Amino acid sequence: MMDRIQRVKTIVREWLLEHSDILVAQGVQTEMVADNEDYLRIILETEDRMGEIVVEDAGFAPYNFFKIEVAQIVDDRAEIVMAWYDKDGTDDDAYREALKNGVDTLIHIGE
């Protein structure tokens, strides 16, 4: 199980590194809030949206090891505009696709 967390953390880190030029060009600020053996939390921010990536052994959460959520302020309240959660059997490419979709939502691509 710990191996799966490490694998997902590696996918997230590699994807963010590979796309760092695009993130910077689009004004996405990235902050590694927590990074230890069994927990990774990254915040992505733009002027009007915030994303959160969490990798952990969630146990009872609506995800297995990974979630990405993007929120924006609507009528003075945070509203989630995009969310994706993994499940048993999620393959590596699905994580990459979720990261892409999350960042696209952050920077309003496809709206």
SULQUIVEN-V461080 format. One record per residue. PHI is phi in whole degrees, -180 to 180 (none if undefined). Layout:
phi={PHI;PHI}
This chain:
phi={none;-61;-60;-66;-60;-62;-63;-66;-60;-64;-58;-63;-60;-64;-63;-63;-66;-62;-107;-61;-62;-67;-60;-64;-61;-91;76;-88;-93;-116;-131;-82;-80;-149;-153;-134;-57;-121;-156;-135;-137;-127;-108;-118;-131;-122;-60;-125;-139;-134;-117;-133;-115;-129;-124;-165;-85;-70;71;-108;-72;-76;-134;-87;-131;-144;-142;-133;-134;-125;-126;-142;-84;-129;51;65;-133;-72;-130;-76;-105;-156;-148;-145;-129;-82;-148;-55;87;-62;-92;-55;-64;-65;-65;-62;-64;-65;-62;-61;-63;-64;-67;-57;-66;-56;-103;66;-75;83;-102}
